[in-house]
Amino acid sequence: MPTSTTSKHGEVFVIRAKAPTTPKTYNGNTKFEDGDLRYWSWCSQQGYASGRVNKCLFDEQIPVDANGYYTLVLSRESDRPRNAINECGVSWLPIADVGGTGDPDLSFLVLRNMLGRGEFKHAVQNIKSQETIQQDMGDYFPRARYTTVSSFETAVPCQVEKR
């Protein structure tokens, strides 16, 4: 599920959604024993034309809160909020300093879902139409907004400040 972002609306793009559960396979587990999906990830791309990927984060790299939700921040490296770190419960992806479509402020973001369990109906593969996307994904639909670095740092307080 791709979308575009632009820093013209704000320095920081914040996404919040419920995280599908996945098996913990990063350390060698070989079986899909439990979970909504086999795998999910977010990738920040310079643009469709170049195909350049800035960075990706997969399910086990994204902190999830006690209610099953995650917060993902996108910004240029120079605009990264101090609290956009896993220790503060926030994951971060870079936006390219130069966009890939002739607009230096434009970047692309892709949510990938793989191999959903039959009873999990909220995967991106199950979206029926653009008009029903929020209904089809339910709490798993990524809600996003633009903000400033200082507003995000104020709204999401964190006592840990290390990178």
N, C-alpha and C positions, 0 to 999 in steps of 0.2 A: 504494500500500500504506500505509494509515493506521495509526497507533498513538497511544496516549495516554501522557502522562508526568505525573508529579506530583512536586513538590519535597518532599513529605512523606517520600520515601524517600532523599533526598539532594539537596544543592544543585546538583549537576552530573550531567547525564545524558550518558554517553559512548557513542558508536556507533563500531564499527570493522567494516569489510568490504572486500572486494576491489572495486575500481572497474571497471565496464565501460569499455572503450575507446570513444571517440567522436571524430568528426572535429573539427578545430579550425576552427569556423565563426564565432567571435565577431568576428574581424577581417575578415570579408567573404568567406571561402571559401564557394562556392555549391554545391559538390557533396559528396554523401555517398560519398566514395571508399573510406574504410577505417574500421573500428570495429565494435564489438559492437552498439552502439545509435546512433541518431541524436542522442539527448539524454537526460540524466537529471538529476534535481534533488531537493533536499530542501526542504520548506517547513514553517515553524513557524507554527501557526495558534492563535488565541485559543480557538477552539472551533467545533464544527460548526454550532451554532445561529446564532452571529453571522456566521460566514463570514470574519471578519477575519483577514487574513494578517499575521503579524508581520514576516517576512522570508523570502526564498528564496535559495538558492545553487544555481547550476547547475554542471554538470560541470567547466567550465573555471575555475571559481572555487574549487574544492576541491583542495587540494594532495594529491598521490598520492606515496607513497614509492617507493623503487627496486624493491620487490616488487609494486607495483600496488595497495597498500592505502591507505585513507584513514581519518582519525580526525575525527569530528565531535562537537563539544561543544554541548550546550544548557544554558542557565542564564538566570536573570534577569541583567540588565545589572549589577546590584550584586554578583552572585556570579561574574562572568566571571573565570576563571583568567587570570593574567598571561600564561601561555604559550599561551592559546587564540587564536593568531594564525597567519596563513599562513606567516610567516617561521619559525615553529617546527614547521611541518608539520601544523598543527591548524586546522580551520575551526570557526567558531562561529556559532550562531543564537540569537537571544533567545527566551526564554519570556516571555509577557506577565505583567505584574505582577498582573493580575486575570484569572482564568480566565473562559472564556466559557460555562460551564455551571452557574454558581452555586457552584462550588468554586474559590476563588481560587488554589489550587495546581495545578489541572489545566490542561494544555495539550495540543495535538495536533500530530503530526508526520506529514508525508506524503512518501513516496518516489515519484517519478514516473519512468517509463521510456517512451521513445517510439521506435517504429519499429526493432525489433530485426532484425538480420540473421537469415535463416532458420537458419543453423547455430548461432546463439547461443541456447542453450536455458535460460539462467538469468534471463531478464527476468521482472519481476513478472507480466506477462501470461501467462506459462507455468506459473504456480502451479496445481497440480491441485486441492489442497484445503488446508485449515488444518492437517491432520495431516501433510501432506508438504511444507510450505513450506520447511523447512530443506534437505531433500533436493533439492527442485526448484531452489532457488537456489544450492546449494553454497556456495562461498567468498564469493559475492556476497550471501549472507544477512546482514543487519545484526545483529551481536551487540552487546548493550548492557548497561550496568550503571550503577548510581548510585554516586556517590562525593562526597567533600567537595572544596572548593576546594583546601585545603592538600594533600590526598592526591594530587589530579591534578597539581598543580604539582611535587610531589616525584617522582611516577612518570614524568613526561614532562619531563625537564630540557631547558632551552633557554637558550642564552647571549644570545639576542636578547630584549630586553624593551622593546618599543615598541608603541604603538597608534596 
